[in-house]
Amino acid sequence: EAADSSTAASALRSQGLHPIRIREGGPEAAAWASGFRQRMRPVPPSHLAQFFTQLASLIRAGVNAHEAMGELSLQTGDRRLARAAREIASRLAVGEALADGMARYPALFPAHVPAAVRAGEEFGGLPEVLGSLAEQFATDATIEARLRWVRYYYGAIVLLAVFVAPFPLMVARGMGWYGRLALTTLAPAVVGAFLLVWVLRGVMNLPTLARVRSLVLLSLPIFGSVARWSALARFLETLRLSQRAGVTLDRGLEMAGQATGHARMAEAASRAAGQVREGGPLGQALADGRVVPARVREMLATGEVAGSLERSISAAIDWAAERRQTAVAAVSGVAAGGALAFGAIVTLIALAIAWRNYYEALFERYGV
């Protein structure tokens, strides 16, 4: 353990060891909260929103992080979050940072959570960061609630299509034939499809696929817009905290990139930080890295020149929040339209199959 890579290298050389490569590590993950089973059942956004809302309220009230996590272990209704809070509280008692404690539970807290909390601890804005996390998870919960009926609708349409299409054949083959078909073919196919989707969700949540998942999510045309605006909001909020804390701009950019939770955005922010460190203007650095939209780059560049960067960042945060709400509404509208289109297509396919089965049943019944 060391504060940075140079200190680690000096400590190793003093032991007669010669490191070839040194990279930053993280706290060891809790075994029970980092396995595949937990990743197949992510914590609902509504539970995380409530958790961070309560934590932010406790911190704002002057309760230290150790006592706040201990209190949350008794108050939160989610069993896994309660256990994690209890274990984090025990580590906070011996001096561990809250961000490091949350990083031990990658299946419970998304990657951007420890990074954002670390920025809040380092820049002295922990209550603000926790409140922002609560707001973002509340937005995710709203989207999930709006899309829940779409999933139920999809499921009902598919079940009806699968089980109703063979009905006409019962005319010629009887109920016994249909029962055997349902038990040996239709039901196993439906259950298998459900299990496949469930397993794929767990696989996509594995850490080794985090970069791929991030790239896919950010590249989605409509559904990815919420993720993009949420990541931009975290980036800007962390950057604003760094300005309030008097941190150098390059350090603030690095921490802001980490807080996005997306590797590509973090790397772009790191490159922008390098250009700023060499004396380049903020607007040009962000343009080269393509971390933020042109509108936000212009606002930040103007604020840097005018000496009011923090005020420009605040305005950019408000703009990003408005865009995120617009994206939420767009996702809801597209989901509703997509559900109707999907239902129409599946229904037409099922009717075509049922119509064919109807004539096949007639031919069988009359020996044609």
C-alpha positions as CSV (number, residue, x, y, z in Angstrom):
1,E,0.0,0.0,0.0
2,A,1.3,3.4,-0.9
3,A,0.0,6.9,-1.6
4,D,1.1,6.8,-5.3
5,S,3.2,4.8,-7.8
6,S,6.5,6.6,-7.0
7,T,6.1,5.9,-3.3
8,A,5.3,2.3,-4.0
9,A,8.4,2.0,-6.2
10,S,10.6,3.5,-3.5
11,A,9.2,1.1,-0.9
12,L,9.8,-1.9,-3.1
13,R,13.3,-0.9,-4.0
14,S,14.1,-0.5,-0.3
15,Q,13.2,-4.2,0.1
16,G,15.6,-5.2,-2.7
17,L,12.8,-5.6,-5.3
18,H,12.8,-4.0,-8.7
19,P,9.2,-3.4,-10.0
20,I,8.8,-3.6,-13.8
21,R,5.3,-2.2,-13.9
22,I,3.1,-0.5,-11.2
23,R,-0.6,0.2,-11.6
24,E,-3.2,1.5,-9.2
25,G,-5.2,-1.1,-7.4
26,G,-8.5,-1.0,-5.5
27,P,-9.9,-2.4,-2.3
28,E,-10.6,-6.1,-2.3
29,A,-14.2,-6.8,-3.2
30,A,-16.5,-8.5,-0.7
31,A,-16.9,-12.1,-1.9
32,W,-20.7,-12.3,-1.3
33,A,-21.4,-9.0,-3.2
34,S,-19.2,-9.5,-6.3
35,G,-20.2,-12.9,-7.6
36,F,-22.2,-13.8,-10.7
37,R,-25.4,-14.5,-8.6
38,Q,-25.6,-11.0,-7.3
39,R,-24.9,-9.5,-10.7
40,M,-27.9,-11.3,-12.1
41,R,-30.1,-9.6,-9.5
42,P,-29.0,-5.9,-9.5
43,V,-30.3,-3.7,-6.8
44,P,-33.4,-1.8,-8.1
45,P,-32.7,1.9,-8.8
46,S,-35.6,2.9,-6.4
47,H,-33.8,1.2,-3.5
48,L,-30.5,2.9,-4.4
49,A,-32.3,6.2,-4.6
50,Q,-33.8,5.8,-1.2
51,F,-30.5,4.6,0.2
52,F,-28.5,7.7,-1.0
53,T,-31.3,10.1,-0.1
54,Q,-31.2,8.9,3.5
55,L,-27.4,8.9,3.5
56,A,-27.3,12.5,2.1
57,S,-29.8,13.6,4.8
58,L,-27.7,12.1,7.6
59,I,-24.5,13.6,6.4
60,R,-26.1,17.1,5.9
61,A,-27.4,16.8,9.5
62,G,-23.8,16.5,10.8
63,V,-23.7,12.7,11.3
64,N,-20.3,11.3,10.4
65,A,-20.1,8.6,7.7
66,H,-19.5,5.8,10.2
67,E,-22.6,6.5,12.2
68,A,-24.6,7.2,9.1
69,M,-23.8,3.9,7.6
70,G,-24.6,2.1,10.8
71,E,-27.9,3.9,11.0
72,L,-28.7,3.0,7.4
73,S,-28.0,-0.7,8.1
74,L,-31.0,-0.6,10.4
75,Q,-33.3,1.7,8.3
76,T,-32.9,0.5,4.7
77,G,-35.4,-2.0,3.5
78,D,-33.1,-3.7,1.0
79,R,-31.4,-6.7,2.7
80,R,-28.2,-6.5,0.6
81,L,-27.8,-2.8,1.1
82,A,-28.4,-3.2,4.8
83,R,-25.6,-5.8,5.0
84,A,-23.2,-3.8,2.9
85,A,-23.9,-0.7,5.1
86,R,-23.2,-2.6,8.2
87,E,-19.9,-4.0,6.8
88,I,-18.9,-0.6,5.4
89,A,-19.5,1.0,8.8
90,S,-17.2,-1.5,10.5
91,R,-14.4,-0.5,8.0
92,L,-15.0,3.2,8.4
93,A,-14.4,2.7,12.1
94,V,-10.8,1.8,11.4
95,G,-10.2,4.7,9.0
96,E,-11.2,3.4,5.5
97,A,-12.8,6.0,3.2
98,L,-16.4,5.7,2.3
99,A,-15.6,5.5,-1.4
100,D,-13.3,2.5,-0.8
101,G,-15.9,0.8,1.3
102,M,-18.5,1.1,-1.5
103,A,-16.0,0.0,-4.1
104,R,-15.9,-3.4,-2.3
105,Y,-19.5,-4.1,-3.5
106,P,-19.3,-3.8,-7.3
107,A,-22.5,-5.9,-7.8
108,L,-24.5,-3.5,-5.6
109,F,-23.1,0.0,-6.4
110,P,-22.4,0.9,-10.1
111,A,-18.8,1.8,-11.0
112,H,-19.6,5.6,-11.1
113,V,-20.8,5.6,-7.4
114,P,-17.4,5.0,-5.7
115,A,-15.7,7.4,-8.1
116,A,-18.3,10.2,-7.4
117,V,-18.2,9.6,-3.7
118,R,-14.4,9.7,-3.7
119,A,-14.6,13.1,-5.5
120,G,-17.0,14.3,-2.8
121,E,-14.7,13.2,0.0
122,E,-11.7,14.7,-1.6
123,F,-13.3,18.0,-2.6
124,G,-15.4,18.5,0.5
125,G,-18.8,18.2,-1.2
126,L,-19.9,14.7,0.0
127,P,-23.6,15.7,0.8
128,E,-24.0,17.3,-2.6
129,V,-22.6,14.3,-4.4
130,L,-24.8,11.9,-2.4
131,G,-27.9,14.0,-3.2
132,S,-27.0,14.0,-6.9
133,L,-26.6,10.3,-6.9
134,A,-30.0,10.0,-5.2
135,E,-31.5,12.2,-7.9
136,Q,-30.0,10.2,-10.7
137,F,-31.1,6.9,-9.3
138,A,-34.6,8.3,-8.9
139,T,-34.6,9.2,-12.6
140,D,-33.5,5.6,-13.4
141,A,-36.3,4.3,-11.2
142,T,-38.8,6.5,-13.1
143,I,-37.7,5.1,-16.4
144,E,-37.8,1.6,-15.0
145,A,-41.4,2.1,-13.8
146,R,-42.5,3.5,-17.1
147,L,-40.9,0.6,-19.0
148,R,-42.2,-2.1,-16.7
149,W,-45.6,-2.2,-18.4
150,V,-43.8,-2.5,-21.7
151,R,-42.0,-5.7,-20.5
152,Y,-45.3,-7.1,-19.3
153,Y,-46.9,-6.3,-22.6
154,Y,-44.1,-8.0,-24.5
155,G,-44.4,-11.0,-22.3
156,A,-48.2,-11.3,-22.6
157,I,-48.1,-10.9,-26.4
158,V,-45.3,-13.5,-26.8
159,L,-47.1,-16.0,-24.5
160,L,-50.4,-15.6,-26.4
161,A,-48.7,-16.0,-29.7
162,V,-46.8,-19.1,-28.7
163,F,-49.7,-20.9,-27.0
164,V,-52.7,-19.7,-29.1
165,A,-51.3,-20.3,-32.6
166,P,-51.5,-24.1,-32.3
167,F,-55.1,-24.0,-31.1
168,P,-56.7,-24.9,-34.5
169,L,-54.8,-28.2,-34.6
170,M,-56.7,-29.3,-31.5
171,V,-59.7,-29.6,-33.7
172,A,-58.1,-32.6,-35.5
173,R,-55.6,-33.9,-32.9
174,G,-57.4,-33.3,-29.6
175,M,-56.6,-31.7,-26.3
176,G,-54.2,-34.5,-25.3
177,W,-52.0,-33.6,-28.2
178,Y,-52.0,-30.0,-27.4
179,G,-51.2,-30.7,-23.7
180,R,-48.2,-32.8,-24.7
181,L,-47.1,-30.1,-27.2
182,A,-47.4,-27.4,-24.5
183,L,-45.4,-29.4,-21.9
184,T,-42.7,-30.8,-24.1
185,T,-42.1,-27.9,-26.6
186,L,-43.9,-24.7,-25.9
187,A,-43.3,-24.3,-22.2
188,P,-39.6,-25.3,-22.3
189,A,-39.0,-22.9,-25.2
190,V,-40.6,-20.0,-23.2
191,V,-38.7,-20.9,-20.0
192,G,-35.5,-21.3,-21.9
193,A,-35.8,-17.9,-23.5
194,F,-36.5,-16.3,-20.1
195,L,-33.5,-18.0,-18.6
196,L,-31.3,-16.9,-21.5
197,V,-32.3,-13.3,-21.1
198,W,-31.7,-13.5,-17.4
199,V,-28.2,-15.1,-17.8
200,L,-27.2,-12.6,-20.5
201,R,-28.1,-9.7,-18.1
202,G,-25.8,-11.2,-15.5
203,V,-23.0,-11.7,-18.1
204,M,-23.3,-8.1,-19.3
205,N,-22.8,-7.0,-15.7
206,L,-19.5,-8.7,-15.3
207,P,-16.5,-6.4,-14.7
208,T,-14.6,-7.8,-17.7
209,L,-17.4,-6.6,-20.0
210,A,-17.7,-3.2,-18.4
211,R,-16.0,-1.4,-21.2
212,V,-18.1,-3.1,-23.9
213,R,-21.3,-2.5,-21.9
214,S,-20.4,1.2,-21.6
215,L,-19.7,1.6,-25.3
216,V,-22.9,-0.1,-26.3
217,L,-25.0,1.9,-23.8
218,L,-23.5,5.3,-24.9
219,S,-23.9,4.5,-28.6
220,L,-27.6,3.7,-28.4
221,P,-29.6,6.4,-30.3
222,I,-32.4,7.0,-27.9
223,F,-32.2,4.8,-24.9
224,G,-28.5,5.7,-24.5
225,S,-29.3,9.4,-24.4
226,V,-30.3,9.2,-20.7
227,A,-27.0,7.5,-19.9
228,R,-25.0,10.1,-21.8
229,W,-26.7,13.1,-20.2
230,S,-26.5,11.5,-16.7
231,A,-22.7,10.9,-17.2
232,L,-22.3,14.5,-18.4
233,A,-24.1,15.7,-15.3
234,R,-21.8,13.7,-13.1
235,F,-18.8,15.0,-15.0
236,L,-19.8,18.7,-14.6
237,E,-20.9,18.4,-11.0
238,T,-17.5,16.9,-10.0
239,L,-15.8,19.6,-12.0
240,R,-17.7,22.2,-10.1
241,L,-16.8,20.7,-6.8
242,S,-13.2,20.7,-7.7
243,Q,-13.4,24.4,-8.5
244,R,-15.1,25.2,-5.1
245,A,-12.3,23.2,-3.4
246,G,-9.6,25.1,-5.1
247,V,-8.2,22.0,-6.8
248,T,-6.2,22.5,-10.0
249,L,-8.2,22.2,-13.2
250,D,-6.3,19.2,-14.5
251,R,-6.9,17.2,-11.3
252,G,-10.6,18.2,-11.4
253,L,-10.9,16.9,-15.0
254,E,-9.3,13.6,-14.0
255,M,-11.7,13.1,-11.1
256,A,-14.7,14.2,-13.2
257,G,-13.8,11.7,-15.8
258,Q,-13.7,8.9,-13.2
259,A,-17.1,10.0,-11.9
260,T,-18.8,9.4,-15.2
261,G,-18.4,5.6,-14.7
262,H,-17.5,5.1,-18.4
263,A,-14.0,4.1,-19.4
264,R,-14.0,6.0,-22.7
265,M,-15.1,9.2,-21.1
266,A,-12.6,8.8,-18.3
267,E,-9.8,8.3,-20.8
268,A,-10.9,11.4,-22.8
269,A,-11.0,13.5,-19.6
270,S,-7.5,12.3,-18.7
271,R,-6.2,13.4,-22.1
272,A,-7.9,16.7,-21.7
273,A,-6.3,17.1,-18.2
274,G,-2.9,16.5,-19.8
275,Q,-3.5,19.3,-22.3
276,V,-4.7,21.7,-19.6
277,R,-1.6,20.8,-17.5
278,E,0.6,21.8,-20.4
279,G,-1.1,25.2,-20.6
280,G,-3.9,24.5,-23.2
281,P,-7.3,26.2,-22.9
282,L,-10.1,24.2,-21.4
283,G,-12.4,24.5,-24.4
284,Q,-9.8,23.2,-26.8
285,A,-8.8,20.3,-24.5
286,L,-12.4,19.2,-24.2
287,A,-13.0,19.5,-27.9
288,D,-10.0,17.2,-28.7
289,G,-11.2,14.7,-26.1
290,R,-14.9,14.9,-27.2
291,V,-16.0,14.5,-23.5
292,V,-18.8,17.1,-23.7
293,P,-21.1,18.5,-26.4
294,A,-20.2,21.6,-28.3
295,R,-22.7,23.8,-26.4
296,V,-21.2,22.9,-23.0
297,R,-17.6,23.4,-24.4
298,E,-18.6,26.9,-25.4
299,M,-20.1,27.7,-22.1
300,L,-17.0,26.5,-20.2
301,A,-14.6,28.2,-22.6
302,T,-16.4,31.5,-22.1
303,G,-16.4,31.0,-18.3
304,E,-12.7,30.3,-18.3
305,V,-11.9,33.5,-20.3
306,A,-14.3,35.6,-18.2
307,G,-13.0,34.2,-14.9
308,S,-16.4,32.8,-13.9
309,L,-15.8,29.1,-14.7
310,E,-17.8,27.9,-11.7
311,R,-20.8,29.9,-12.7
312,S,-20.5,28.6,-16.3
313,I,-20.3,25.0,-15.0
314,S,-23.5,25.5,-12.9
315,A,-25.3,26.8,-16.0
316,A,-24.1,23.8,-18.0
317,I,-25.3,21.4,-15.2
318,D,-28.8,23.0,-15.4
319,W,-28.8,22.6,-19.2
320,A,-27.6,18.9,-19.0
321,A,-30.4,18.2,-16.4
322,E,-33.0,19.7,-18.8
323,R,-31.7,17.5,-21.6
324,R,-31.8,14.5,-19.4
325,Q,-35.4,15.1,-18.5
326,T,-36.2,15.5,-22.2
327,A,-34.4,12.2,-22.9
328,V,-36.5,10.5,-20.3
329,A,-39.7,11.6,-21.9
330,A,-38.3,10.5,-25.3
331,V,-37.5,7.1,-24.0
332,S,-41.0,6.7,-22.7
333,G,-42.6,7.7,-26.0
334,V,-40.4,5.5,-28.1
335,A,-41.0,2.6,-25.7
336,A,-44.8,3.0,-26.0
337,G,-44.6,3.2,-29.8
338,G,-42.2,0.3,-30.0
339,A,-44.5,-1.8,-27.8
340,L,-47.5,-1.2,-30.1
341,A,-45.4,-2.0,-33.2
342,F,-43.9,-5.1,-31.7
343,G,-47.4,-6.3,-30.6
344,A,-48.8,-5.7,-34.1
345,I,-46.0,-7.7,-35.8
346,V,-46.1,-10.6,-33.4
347,T,-49.9,-10.7,-33.6
348,L,-49.8,-10.8,-37.4
349,I,-47.2,-13.6,-37.4
350,A,-49.3,-15.6,-34.8
351,L,-52.5,-15.1,-36.9
352,A,-50.7,-16.3,-40.1
353,I,-49.5,-19.4,-38.3
354,A,-52.9,-20.0,-36.7
355,W,-54.6,-19.6,-40.2
356,R,-52.2,-22.1,-41.7
357,N,-52.8,-24.5,-38.7
358,Y,-56.6,-24.1,-39.2
359,Y,-56.5,-25.4,-42.8
360,E,-54.1,-28.1,-41.8
361,A,-56.5,-29.2,-39.1
362,L,-59.4,-29.2,-41.6
363,F,-57.4,-31.3,-44.0
364,E,-56.5,-33.8,-41.3
365,R,-60.1,-34.0,-40.0
366,Y,-61.6,-34.8,-43.3
367,G,-58.7,-36.8,-44.7
368,V,-57.9,-34.4,-47.5
